[in-house]
């Protein structure tokens, strides 16, 4: 078969502020060197044939065929829905008349259900493929929005924009998750990660709605509390995405959290504390000076003493690692999305010399990312993580965004 078009997106690690994009807070994804590939051959027909031979090893369907136009979604979890959803979005945007039949094969280095954006990668890859083949004129942001709308609206999977933007833009970015969804490319990209797959598959669709419901339960109780000051009430709301979370100080809301149930209270504390830690890490990634008082207020005196005398670059890595460790603890203790195997992997990574380690993705399985000094240090971390039960591991530098490749 004469392949004419090839596109490839990176995998994406949930570097900083996970579970915050759907609340309108900024998130910091990092693109990995693991990539997916779509290979397409024009057929001259009026349908798409999608082949995903990698799925055969999981015993899952690996072939889908559908017409150019608006197509129904099939059973939940079917891989073809992602491709159907992308076409639906493009057709609704008025570009359906430009599309022509393609025979598409998908190959991926990104493990499925591992918290590394395997689904967003194929959505963005297919969007980029159609954009390139049929000259749709999409920018990187446009492709991210098409892929997000495909998954969230068409396939009805409750995701935020983190994955699609991280895959489309690549590098290390700060994604502002309120309209107009601006992207800031962060300059500090001299980062190496050990990426470790726990082997436990997870589903975003099973996690996000529950946490969103728990947050809203707490918000309703707060908004109905007659003692809550009007100024604070003005920063809140009834839906999980309504509060101005970044403007709320934990001290001002703390007296009123005691009236909430455990889950609601913890989800709100999680949201506030994750955001503050991310703000500190963003200063590092922007190559800004870190003020001693800011670091102490978030990381504590002992953590600052460990890093203040280090050379600048080493201090930056240590602060980022400490933030990762703190954010993982919040994911475990206040968001309840960790598992014993995840804890074993994180512990093994840090004990093997990683600066920090945390869940990547929604949690309840998936992968752990660990910040390491270099590839040699990363290999040691992966080895120790495999020894405690992890299934696979990779060393990754910061990857490029989705791109058009030359056919072989």
C-alpha positions in Angstrom: 0.0 0.0 0.0 1.4 3.4 -1.0 1.5 5.5 2.1 1.2 9.2 1.2 0.6 10.9 4.6 2.3 10.3 8.0 1.7 12.2 11.2 3.0 11.7 14.7 2.1 13.2 18.1 3.9 12.7 21.4 2.7 11.1 24.5 2.0 13.6 27.3 2.9 13.4 31.0 0.8 15.1 33.6 3.7 17.2 35.0 2.0 19.7 37.3 -1.5 20.5 38.6 -3.4 17.4 37.5 -7.2 17.3 38.0 -7.3 21.1 37.7 -8.0 21.7 34.0 -11.7 20.9 34.2 -11.9 23.5 37.1 -10.5 26.2 34.8 -7.1 26.3 36.5 -3.9 26.3 34.5 -2.1 23.0 34.0 1.5 22.1 33.0 1.8 19.1 30.7 5.1 17.9 29.2 5.4 16.1 25.9 7.4 12.9 25.9 9.6 11.2 23.4 7.1 8.3 23.1 5.1 8.9 19.9 2.1 7.5 17.9 2.0 7.4 14.1 -0.7 7.4 11.6 0.0 6.2 8.1 -2.6 7.1 5.4 -3.2 6.0 1.8 -5.9 7.8 -0.3 -8.6 5.4 -1.6 -10.6 7.7 -3.8 -13.8 6.4 -2.0 -16.2 8.0 0.4 -15.2 6.2 3.6 -12.4 5.9 6.2 -10.8 2.6 7.0 -9.0 2.7 10.3 -6.7 -0.1 11.4 -5.1 -0.3 14.8 -3.1 -3.6 14.8 -1.5 -2.8 18.2 -4.9 -3.5 19.8 -4.8 -7.1 18.7 -2.4 -8.0 21.5 -5.1 -6.9 24.0 -7.8 -9.0 22.2 -9.7 -5.8 21.3 -11.3 -4.9 17.9 -8.7 -3.3 15.6 -10.7 -2.3 12.5 -13.3 0.3 11.9 -14.9 1.6 8.6 -17.3 4.5 8.4 -18.5 7.0 5.8 -17.5 10.6 5.4 -20.2 12.5 7.3 -21.7 12.5 10.7 -21.3 9.0 12.3 -22.8 7.5 15.4 -20.6 6.4 18.3 -20.4 2.7 18.8 -20.0 0.8 22.1 -18.2 2.6 24.9 -14.4 2.2 24.8 -14.3 1.3 21.1 -11.2 2.8 19.5 -13.0 3.8 16.3 -15.1 6.3 18.2 -12.1 8.7 18.5 -11.8 8.8 14.7 -15.5 9.0 14.1 -15.7 11.9 16.6 -12.9 13.9 14.9 -14.7 13.6 11.6 -18.0 14.6 13.2 -16.4 17.8 14.5 -14.8 18.6 11.2 -18.1 18.0 9.3 -20.0 20.2 11.8 -17.4 23.0 11.2 -18.4 22.9 7.5 -15.3 21.1 6.1 -16.9 17.8 5.3 -17.0 18.5 1.6 -13.1 18.7 1.5 -12.6 15.2 3.0 -11.9 12.1 0.9 -11.5 8.4 1.7 -8.4 7.2 3.4 -7.0 3.9 4.5 -5.3 4.7 7.9 -3.1 2.5 10.0 -2.2 3.6 13.6 0.9 2.4 15.4 1.8 3.7 18.9 4.6 3.6 21.3 2.3 5.1 24.0 0.8 2.4 26.2 -3.0 2.4 26.4 -4.7 3.5 29.6 -1.4 4.5 31.1 -2.1 8.2 31.9 0.1 9.2 29.0 -2.6 10.5 26.6 -2.8 7.5 24.3 -6.4 8.6 23.2 -5.6 12.3 22.8 -2.5 11.3 20.8 -4.6 9.4 18.2 -7.2 12.2 18.1 -4.6 14.8 17.4 -2.7 12.6 15.0 -5.9 12.0 13.0 -6.8 15.7 13.1 -3.4 16.7 11.9 -3.5 14.0 9.2 -6.8 15.4 7.8 -5.6 18.9 8.2 -2.5 18.2 6.2 -4.1 15.9 3.5 -7.1 18.2 2.8 -5.6 21.6 3.6 -8.1 22.6 6.3 -5.9 25.4 7.6 -5.9 24.4 11.2 -3.4 25.9 13.7 -2.0 23.8 16.6 -4.7 25.4 18.8 -7.4 24.5 16.3 -6.2 20.9 16.1 -6.3 20.7 19.9 -9.8 22.1 20.0 -11.0 19.7 17.4 -9.6 16.8 19.3 -10.9 18.0 22.6 -14.4 18.6 21.2 -14.3 15.1 19.6 -13.6 13.4 22.9 -15.6 15.6 25.3 -18.7 16.4 23.2 -18.9 13.7 20.4 -17.6 10.7 22.3 -19.0 12.1 25.6 -15.9 11.3 27.7 -15.6 13.9 30.5 -12.1 15.3 29.9 -10.5 18.7 30.1 -8.2 20.2 27.5 -4.9 19.2 29.1 -4.2 16.1 27.0 -5.1 17.5 23.6 -3.2 20.8 24.0 -0.1 19.0 25.5 0.0 16.6 22.6 -0.6 19.3 19.9 1.9 21.9 21.2 4.6 19.7 22.7 7.4 20.9 24.9 6.6 22.1 28.4 3.6 24.5 28.4 1.3 26.3 30.8 -2.2 25.9 29.5 -4.7 28.4 30.7 -8.0 26.4 31.0 -10.4 29.3 30.8 -11.4 30.9 27.5 -9.5 31.8 25.2 -7.3 28.8 26.4 -4.0 30.5 25.9 -0.7 28.5 25.8 2.5 29.7 27.3 5.7 27.9 26.2 7.9 27.6 29.2 11.6 28.1 28.6 13.1 25.6 31.1 13.0 22.4 29.0 16.3 20.8 30.1 14.4 18.0 31.8 14.7 14.2 31.8 12.0 11.9 33.1 11.7 8.2 33.9 8.2 7.2 32.8 7.0 4.0 34.5 3.8 2.1 33.7 2.2 0.4 36.6 0.3 -2.0 34.3 -3.0 -1.0 36.0 -5.4 0.3 33.3 -7.6 3.2 34.3 -10.5 5.2 32.8 -10.9 9.0 33.1 -14.6 8.5 32.6 -14.8 6.7 35.9 -12.8 9.2 38.0 -13.5 12.8 36.9 -17.3 12.8 37.3 -17.1 11.5 40.9 -14.6 14.1 41.9 -16.6 16.8 40.2 -19.7 15.7 42.1 -17.9 15.8 45.4 -16.6 19.3 44.8 -20.1 20.5 43.9 -21.5 18.9 47.0 -19.1 21.0 49.1 -19.7 24.2 47.1 -23.5 23.9 47.6 -23.0 23.6 51.4 -20.6 26.6 51.4 -22.9 28.8 49.3 -25.9 27.9 51.5 -23.9 28.8 54.7 -25.4 32.1 56.0 -22.2 32.8 57.9 -20.0 32.7 54.8 -18.8 36.3 54.0 -20.2 37.8 50.8 -16.7 38.5 49.5 -15.8 34.8 49.8 -19.1 33.7 48.4 -18.5 35.9 45.3 -15.4 33.9 44.6 -17.2 30.6 44.8 -20.1 29.1 42.9 -22.2 26.0 42.6 -20.4 24.2 39.8 -16.9 22.8 40.0 -15.7 25.1 37.3 -17.2 28.4 38.6 -15.0 29.4 41.5 -12.1 31.7 41.1 -9.9 29.1 42.8 -6.6 30.9 42.3 -8.0 34.0 44.2 -9.1 32.0 47.2 -6.8 31.9 50.2 -6.9 28.7 52.2 -6.9 30.6 55.5 -10.1 32.5 54.6 -12.1 29.5 53.7 -10.7 27.1 56.3 -13.1 28.1 59.1 -16.1 27.0 57.0 -14.7 23.7 55.7 -15.4 21.9 59.0 -19.1 21.8 58.1 -18.4 19.7 55.0 -18.1 16.0 54.7 -14.7 14.5 54.4 -14.7 14.0 50.6 -16.0 17.5 49.8 -13.6 19.1 52.2 -10.6 17.3 50.9 -11.4 17.9 47.3 -11.5 21.7 47.9 -8.3 21.7 49.9 -6.7 19.7 47.2 -7.6 22.2 44.6 -6.3 25.2 46.5 -3.0 23.5 47.6 -2.2 22.1 44.1 -2.6 25.5 42.6 -0.2 27.2 45.1 2.5 24.5 44.5 2.1 24.9 40.8 2.6 28.7 41.0 5.9 28.1 42.7 7.0 25.5 40.1 6.1 27.9 37.3 8.6 30.4 38.6 11.3 27.8 38.2 10.1 26.9 34.7 10.1 30.5 33.7 13.7 30.9 35.0 12.5 33.4 37.6 14.2 34.0 40.9 12.6 32.0 43.8 12.1 34.1 46.9 13.1 32.4 50.1 9.8 33.2 51.9 7.7 31.9 49.0 9.6 28.6 49.1 9.4 28.2 52.8 5.7 29.0 53.0 4.9 26.1 50.6 7.7 23.6 51.1 8.8 24.3 54.7 12.1 25.4 56.3 13.8 22.0 56.1 13.2 21.7 52.4 14.6 25.2 51.8 17.7 24.4 53.8 18.3 21.4 51.7 18.3 23.4 48.5 19.4 27.0 49.2 23.2 26.3 49.0 23.0 24.2 45.8 24.2 25.4 42.4 21.4 27.2 40.6 20.5 24.4 38.1 20.6 21.7 40.8 18.4 23.9 43.1 15.8 24.2 40.3 15.6 20.5 39.8 15.3 19.9 43.6 12.5 22.4 43.9 10.6 20.9 41.0 11.1 17.4 42.5 9.9 18.6 45.8 6.7 20.1 44.2 6.1 16.8 42.4 6.4 14.8 45.6 4.0 17.2 47.4 1.5 17.1 44.5 1.6 13.3 44.5 0.9 13.3 48.3 -2.2 15.5 47.6 -3.4 13.2 44.9 -3.0 10.3 47.3 -4.3 11.9 50.5 -6.9 14.5 49.4 -8.1 13.2 46.0 -7.9 9.4 46.7 -6.6 8.4 43.3 -3.5 6.4 44.2 -3.1 2.7 44.7 -0.5 0.6 46.6 1.4 -0.3 43.5 1.6 3.4 42.6 2.9 4.2 46.1 5.5 1.5 45.8 6.7 2.8 42.4 6.9 6.4 43.7 8.9 5.4 46.7 11.2 3.2 44.7 11.8 6.1 42.3 12.8 8.6 44.9 14.9 6.1 46.8 16.7 5.3 43.6 17.7 9.0 43.2 14.8 10.7 41.4 14.2 14.4 42.4 10.5 13.7 42.6 7.8 11.3 41.4 4.1 11.5 41.0 1.1 10.0 39.2 0.7 11.0 35.6 -3.0 11.2 34.5 -6.2 10.7 36.4 -4.9 8.1 38.7 -6.2 4.8 40.0 -3.5 3.1 37.9 -1.7 4.4 34.8 1.9 5.7 35.0 4.3 7.5 37.3 6.7 10.1 36.1 9.9 10.8 37.9 12.3 13.7 37.3 15.8 12.5 37.1 19.3 14.0 36.5 20.0 12.3 33.2 19.4 9.1 31.2 21.8 7.1 33.3 20.0 8.1 36.5 16.7 7.4 34.8 17.7 3.8 33.9 18.5 3.1 37.5 15.1 4.5 38.6 13.3 2.4 36.0 15.2 -0.7 37.1 14.2 -0.2 40.8 10.6 0.5 39.8 10.4 -2.7 37.8 11.7 -4.5 40.8 8.7 -3.5 42.9 6.1 -4.5 40.3 6.0 -1.9 37.5 5.4 -3.4 34.1 7.4 -1.2 31.7 9.6 1.9 31.9 11.2 4.5 29.5 13.6 7.4 29.7 12.2 10.5 28.0 13.5 14.0 27.2 11.0 16.7 26.4 9.3 15.9 23.1 8.1 17.9 20.1 4.4 18.5 19.4 2.4 16.8 16.7 4.1 16.9 13.3 3.9 15.8 9.7 6.5 13.2 8.9 7.9 12.2 5.5 6.5 8.9 4.2 9.1 6.2 4.0 
